[in-house]
Amino acid sequence: MASLFVALQTQTANAATVDTNAWYILLNRNSGKALDVYNLATNDGARITQWTRNNGNQQQWQFVDSGG
């Protein structure tokens, strides 16, 4: 009886690097819409929605290092 040996080589996945000085537009993969602060609000508890991408300030997001 012949046997077959197959060796698979896998590479370790690397985490994406996030630049904490850069601004990002976060898009929903399914709808293509951007994460948006509703009505340009700046108050605590402001509503976040999906909206057609317009590259406005309300769609610009920055990641902050939490020290973890």
Secondary structure, DSSP 4 states (H G I P E B T S, - for coil): --------------PPP--TTS-B--B-TTT-PEEEEGGG--STT--EEEE-----GGG-B-------
